[in-house]
Amino acid sequence: MSIDLFERAPEFSEVGAGIQLGPNAVRVLHDWGLQQPLEAVAAFPSELRVRAAADGRVLGRLALGEAMRQRYGAPYATIHRADLHRLLLQALLETTTVALHTGQAVIGHQTDADGVAITTASGARWHADALLAADGVWSTIRTRLLGDGRAAFSGHLAYRGMVRREDLPAALRTPQVVAWLGACMHAVHYPVRAGQWLNVVVVVEGPLPPADVESWDHEARVAELRQRVGRTHKDLDAVLRAVPGWRLWPLHVRAPMRGPHEHAQGRVALLGDAAHPTRPYLAQGAAMALEDAWALGRLLAAQSRTAVADWPAVLAHWAQGRWARNARVQARSRRNGTVFHARGALRWARDAALALLGERALDQPWLYGGAPDPLAEAVIRA
């Protein structure tokens, strides 16, 4: 099987900031033989700590590190997006079956009895047995396949920044994921780049910036961020002040998936944000995209040992096995956004639940345990 991979950007760059990878995502990278490259560039936090943004109270804790490895067979990792791209790209370049075409935006496709034809912005046309679209929340392929309109602005804005670990006060140089919960806002920071940098994200509620809505990278004014965050505990304030520059990311979303038809139809499939854009409140957007690819790869590897791939059948099987898990992650992420930003009685109930349940309130066995093996499902169904 040969693969042509089309990337709209002319090259892979340092765009982006941090990503959290739960044990379910790390297990995928391990299965692809990327454990050592991952360990060279990622950080592996020892704990998730949840604090009140206003007064700094510790609301909850979850042991990560070795506890996650023992419980789920893989650690919890945090990584810079560019580092993740780089290790995946290196693995791709080491194969002989994938041809990478950069600076080629796919703007249209058409199916026929033999496969799928695509057209790029440069006017080039290609024909293949199937089309796997991972072209993000503004997916052109989704628009043509489902015709369900544009993703909606969530009303939430994410401010992103990074700071060198050495530029932080000594007390804040801890190998932890720290989440700060406040009224109509929350912040999270964690180490990346082998622990040498801290990635900081602040999510607030506000109007859509008057700019290109399809861009996820806008200039951010520090004064606007400070005004929206309000007064915070000195530790959070020290982290925010240490960040030398901020970028703004308006969060656009879709409703949770409603069925396998939103993942695949015939010879065309949607993966990652093209299929299920996910709010960041469960830190699973990248993980679900990795799981999508892993599950499809498992099915294709098994079929390629016996026959030429029956693409419609493979994609239908894959979509049936993926859509409900992705929909659950989307729904839980949306719910978490309400809980994180709670005020009044809901905030009191949230804090009480964290105190009463302890780690059980923060652990996610159904999620961190990993995606079901599509090959095992196939055996059971057979």
Wavefront OBJ file of the C-alpha trace (Angstrom):
o trace
v 0.000 0.000 0.000
v 1.342 3.431 -0.954
v 0.182 6.702 0.619
v 0.336 10.303 -0.590
v 0.131 12.802 2.282
v -0.885 16.375 1.447
v -0.077 19.202 3.884
v -1.306 22.735 3.200
v 1.615 24.402 5.010
v 4.864 24.781 3.027
v 6.793 23.312 5.957
v 6.323 22.106 9.523
v 7.192 24.928 11.920
v 7.229 25.916 15.578
v 3.553 26.924 15.483
v 1.560 26.008 18.562
v 2.190 25.449 22.207
v 1.722 22.549 24.609
v -0.312 19.358 24.426
v -1.251 16.992 27.233
v -1.106 13.312 26.341
v -2.931 10.944 28.667
v -1.811 7.302 28.994
v -4.217 6.333 26.196
v -2.370 8.628 23.762
v 1.106 7.704 24.994
v 0.264 4.029 24.535
v -0.442 4.722 20.852
v 2.970 6.367 20.409
v 4.634 3.443 22.169
v 2.837 1.003 19.884
v 4.216 2.916 16.884
v 7.752 2.476 18.216
v 8.121 6.084 19.348
v 8.760 5.601 23.063
v 12.399 6.698 22.978
v 11.846 9.769 20.744
v 8.962 10.782 23.007
v 11.031 10.430 26.174
v 13.729 12.654 24.668
v 11.461 15.689 24.195
v 8.418 15.338 26.470
v 7.954 15.961 30.176
v 6.298 13.470 32.494
v 4.568 15.356 35.345
v 4.353 13.769 38.759
v 0.944 15.144 39.707
v -2.175 16.968 38.568
v -3.027 19.634 41.141
v -6.281 21.613 41.010
v -6.319 24.969 42.828
v -8.735 27.836 43.319
v -7.668 30.781 41.174
v -8.813 33.362 43.728
v -7.165 32.140 46.930
v -4.880 29.273 45.920
v -6.645 26.551 47.908
v -5.831 23.036 46.718
v -9.137 21.561 45.547
v -7.923 18.184 44.309
v -4.950 16.039 43.357
v -4.264 13.117 41.052
v -0.977 11.222 41.076
v 0.524 10.922 37.591
v 4.070 9.666 36.967
v 4.612 6.086 38.077
v 1.037 5.795 39.341
v -0.302 6.230 35.799
v 2.265 3.820 34.399
v 1.271 1.155 36.910
v -2.459 1.685 36.478
v -2.694 2.095 32.706
v 0.551 0.741 31.295
v 1.826 4.121 30.077
v 2.711 7.476 31.667
v 1.028 10.871 31.391
v 3.098 13.136 29.146
v 3.171 16.831 28.257
v 4.842 17.977 25.054
v 5.260 20.957 22.759
v 3.119 20.590 19.655
v 6.112 21.146 17.354
v 8.051 18.385 19.124
v 5.157 15.961 18.629
v 4.921 16.926 14.959
v 8.652 16.461 14.578
v 8.800 12.948 15.974
v 5.782 11.878 13.899
v 7.312 13.451 10.793
v 10.616 11.696 11.376
v 8.830 8.358 11.659
v 7.004 9.107 8.411
v 10.200 10.027 6.565
v 11.763 6.731 7.606
v 9.077 4.758 5.758
v 9.176 3.896 2.072
v 5.414 3.811 1.521
v 4.518 7.459 2.222
v 5.138 10.415 -0.100
v 4.816 13.831 1.581
v 3.556 16.790 -0.471
v 3.872 20.125 1.386
v 2.296 23.388 0.298
v -0.626 21.452 -1.211
v -4.051 22.419 0.158
v -6.802 20.018 -0.883
v -9.791 22.097 -1.986
v -12.096 19.489 -3.477
v -12.789 15.813 -3.984
v -15.033 13.583 -6.060
v -15.765 9.892 -5.645
v -16.262 7.379 -8.426
v -16.553 3.623 -8.748
v -12.798 3.108 -8.529
v -11.823 5.558 -5.813
v -11.532 9.244 -4.991
v -10.107 12.124 -7.014
v -8.803 15.224 -5.222
v -7.921 18.694 -6.450
v -5.345 20.929 -4.760
v -5.161 24.718 -4.706
v -2.309 24.552 -7.218
v -4.619 22.891 -9.725
v -3.060 19.422 -9.444
v -5.360 16.374 -9.526
v -4.715 13.050 -7.853
v -6.639 9.783 -7.788
v -6.512 7.134 -5.062
v -8.475 4.277 -3.533
v -9.566 6.330 -0.520
v -9.344 9.786 1.068
v -8.502 10.207 4.755
v -9.070 13.836 5.739
v -7.432 15.247 8.849
v -7.757 18.877 7.777
v -8.925 20.327 11.064
v -11.916 22.174 12.425
v -12.337 24.136 9.163
v -12.220 20.964 7.080
v -12.960 21.498 3.407
v -13.585 17.782 2.988
v -16.159 17.758 5.804
v -18.040 20.629 4.180
v -18.323 18.680 0.943
v -19.049 15.342 2.615
v -21.572 16.359 5.292
v -22.678 19.873 4.342
v -23.379 20.668 7.988
v -22.114 24.256 8.066
v -19.259 25.908 9.880
v -18.019 25.181 13.361
v -19.551 27.554 15.935
v -17.680 29.936 18.226
v -17.908 28.568 21.765
v -17.771 31.915 23.562
v -14.412 30.905 25.046
v -10.989 32.377 24.255
v -7.695 30.654 25.009
v -4.607 32.756 25.727
v -1.418 30.735 25.161
v 2.121 31.468 26.226
v 5.369 29.843 27.263
v 8.077 30.748 29.738
v 11.479 29.267 30.463
v 11.568 27.257 33.664
v 14.612 29.215 34.842
v 12.645 32.486 34.575
v 10.062 31.340 37.127
v 10.321 31.750 40.891
v 11.962 28.629 42.356
v 8.780 27.589 44.167
v 6.903 27.362 40.858
v 9.417 25.164 39.023
v 7.564 21.990 39.944
v 7.000 19.042 37.550
v 3.226 19.222 37.836
v 0.152 19.941 35.791
v -1.574 22.736 37.713
v -5.151 23.732 36.899
v -6.575 26.938 38.367
v -10.378 27.225 38.515
v -12.162 30.565 38.741
v -15.449 32.247 37.869
v -15.879 32.242 34.078
v -12.198 31.304 33.595
v -9.554 28.733 34.267
v -5.826 28.411 33.684
v -3.507 25.451 33.326
v 0.271 25.198 33.157
v 2.617 22.268 32.759
v 6.208 21.515 31.713
v 7.196 20.842 28.104
v 10.464 20.388 26.189
v 11.898 17.874 28.644
v 10.865 20.143 31.523
v 12.852 23.184 30.389
v 9.791 25.300 29.538
v 6.373 25.875 31.077
v 3.337 25.978 28.802
v 0.598 28.296 30.103
v -3.007 28.473 28.886
v -5.715 30.764 30.220
v -9.293 30.261 28.998
v -11.784 33.078 29.524
v -15.281 33.858 28.315
v -15.672 36.709 25.853
v -16.633 37.842 22.341
v -15.008 36.691 19.125
v -12.060 38.930 18.083
v -12.692 41.058 14.974
v -10.181 39.146 12.848
v -9.853 36.064 10.679
v -12.109 33.655 12.562
v -10.492 30.635 10.940
v -7.102 31.472 12.423
v -6.238 29.904 15.761
v -3.305 32.240 16.324
v -3.993 35.944 17.014
v -1.931 38.594 18.729
v -3.057 39.005 22.319
v -3.042 42.113 24.470
v -1.830 41.496 27.997
v -4.128 44.194 29.383
v -7.194 42.392 27.993
v -6.049 39.123 29.509
v -5.481 40.672 32.935
v -8.863 42.386 32.847
v -10.689 39.171 31.965
v -8.846 37.094 34.563
v -9.251 39.573 37.412
v -7.464 39.243 40.739
v -5.775 35.895 41.282
v -3.645 34.144 43.874
v -0.007 35.267 43.957
v 1.303 31.992 42.502
v -0.900 32.193 39.422
v -0.198 35.898 39.141
v 3.550 35.209 39.171
v 3.216 32.668 36.352
v 1.117 35.028 34.220
v 3.562 37.894 34.732
v 6.521 35.707 33.769
v 5.151 34.877 30.303
v 6.901 37.213 27.839
v 4.209 37.101 25.155
v 0.723 35.757 24.544
v -1.221 34.457 21.564
v -5.004 34.263 21.360
v -6.975 31.225 20.192
v -10.784 31.538 19.756
v -12.298 28.103 20.435
v -14.694 26.808 17.776
v -16.725 23.671 18.349
v -19.344 21.289 17.009
v -21.967 19.210 18.765
v -20.870 15.688 19.787
v -20.866 13.184 16.965
v -24.267 11.672 16.210
v -23.260 8.542 14.363
v -20.640 6.753 12.263
v -21.741 8.669 9.151
v -19.914 11.708 10.566
v -16.669 9.688 10.536
v -16.838 7.975 7.171
v -18.957 7.583 4.073
v -17.916 5.195 1.344
v -14.251 5.777 0.551
v -13.914 9.078 2.456
v -13.124 9.355 6.177
v -12.728 12.264 8.583
v -10.157 12.043 11.395
v -9.318 14.269 14.357
v -10.800 17.768 14.489
v -12.284 17.374 11.032
v -14.660 14.822 12.549
v -14.873 15.709 16.234
v -13.423 19.098 17.278
v -13.131 18.868 21.036
v -13.038 21.552 23.696
v -9.787 21.503 25.694
v -11.364 20.797 29.104
v -10.498 17.095 29.086
v -7.112 17.555 27.355
v -7.974 14.842 24.820
v -8.210 16.519 21.415
v -4.804 15.311 20.211
v -5.304 11.946 21.903
v -8.514 11.243 20.001
v -6.820 12.068 16.704
v -3.984 9.667 17.568
v -6.494 6.986 18.538
v -8.357 7.506 15.246
v -5.158 6.873 13.301
v -4.093 3.925 15.452
v -7.438 2.130 15.135
v -7.557 2.605 11.365
v -3.963 1.480 11.052
v -4.719 -1.714 12.948
v -7.547 -2.599 10.595
v -5.582 -1.803 7.445
v -2.513 -3.741 8.593
v -4.632 -6.812 9.275
v -6.411 -6.656 5.916
v -3.275 -5.954 3.888
v -1.890 -9.333 4.985
v -4.737 -11.143 3.259
v -6.074 -9.037 0.359
v -6.348 -5.641 -1.258
v -8.144 -3.322 1.157
v -11.922 -3.171 0.824
v -11.936 0.522 1.708
v -15.702 1.086 2.180
v -15.917 -1.947 4.482
v -12.794 -1.023 6.449
v -13.877 2.585 6.918
v -17.401 1.575 7.921
v -16.010 -0.841 10.536
v -13.582 1.781 11.793
v -16.235 4.515 12.025
v -18.623 2.251 13.900
v -15.942 1.523 16.466
v -14.785 5.141 16.919
v -17.719 7.533 16.823
v -19.297 6.809 20.220
v -16.008 7.151 22.134
v -15.249 10.419 20.374
v -18.771 11.688 21.059
v -18.375 10.848 24.751
v -15.104 12.764 24.923
v -16.727 15.762 23.211
v -19.673 15.727 25.621
v -17.514 15.284 28.726
v -15.205 18.089 27.587
v -18.175 20.418 27.144
v -19.475 19.538 30.602
v -16.050 20.110 32.154
v -15.981 23.625 30.689
v -19.145 24.467 32.621
v -17.772 22.909 35.803
v -14.352 24.558 35.533
v -15.865 28.049 35.114
v -18.612 27.579 37.698
v -19.951 30.249 40.015
v -22.324 30.182 42.972
v -23.944 26.894 43.987
v -22.362 24.912 41.165
v -18.889 26.016 42.224
v -19.628 24.996 45.814
v -20.860 21.580 44.644
v -17.786 21.129 42.460
v -15.390 21.915 45.276
v -17.290 19.647 47.671
v -17.190 16.768 45.177
v -13.437 17.166 44.676
v -12.911 17.103 48.445
v -15.206 14.112 48.992
v -14.135 11.904 46.080
v -10.422 12.695 46.040
v -8.585 11.141 43.106
v -11.749 9.397 41.902
v -13.083 12.796 40.814
v -10.102 13.384 38.517
v -9.118 9.947 37.280
v -10.691 8.699 34.020
v -10.374 4.888 33.806
v -12.802 4.640 30.864
v -10.575 7.063 28.958
v -7.018 6.430 30.104
v -7.507 2.675 29.754
v -7.229 3.200 26.010
v -9.279 2.745 22.892
v -10.834 -0.668 22.189
v -8.787 -2.781 19.804
v -10.745 -2.856 16.519
v -9.260 -6.263 15.699
v -10.574 -7.731 18.938
v -13.982 -6.260 18.136
v -13.855 -7.850 14.701
v -13.117 -11.281 16.193
v -15.974 -10.955 18.700
v -18.436 -9.864 16.023
v -17.360 -12.645 13.724
l 1 2 3 4 5 6 7 8 9 10 11 12 13 14 15 16 17 18 19 20 21 22 23 24 25 26 27 28 29 30 31 32 33 34 35 36 37 38 39 40 41 42 43 44 45 46 47 48 49 50 51 52 53 54 55 56 57 58 59 60 61 62 63 64 65 66 67 68 69 70 71 72 73 74 75 76 77 78 79 80 81 82 83 84 85 86 87 88 89 90 91 92 93 94 95 96 97 98 99 100 101 102 103 104 105 106 107 108 109 110 111 112 113 114 115 116 117 118 119 120 121 122 123 124 125 126 127 128 129 130 131 132 133 134 135 136 137 138 139 140 141 142 143 144 145 146 147 148 149 150 151 152 153 154 155 156 157 158 159 160 161 162 163 164 165 166 167 168 169 170 171 172 173 174 175 176 177 178 179 180 181 182 183 184 185 186 187 188 189 190 191 192 193 194 195 196 197 198 199 200 201 202 203 204 205 206 207 208 209 210 211 212 213 214 215 216 217 218 219 220 221 222 223 224 225 226 227 228 229 230 231 232 233 234 235 236 237 238 239 240 241 242 243 244 245 246 247 248 249 250 251 252 253 254 255 256 257 258 259 260 261 262 263 264 265 266 267 268 269 270 271 272 273 274 275 276 277 278 279 280 281 282 283 284 285 286 287 288 289 290 291 292 293 294 295 296 297 298 299 300 301 302 303 304 305 306 307 308 309 310 311 312 313 314 315 316 317 318 319 320 321 322 323 324 325 326 327 328 329 330 331 332 333 334 335 336 337 338 339 340 341 342 343 344 345 346 347 348 349 350 351 352 353 354 355 356 357 358 359 360 361 362 363 364 365 366 367 368 369 370 371 372 373 374 375 376 377 378 379 380 381 382
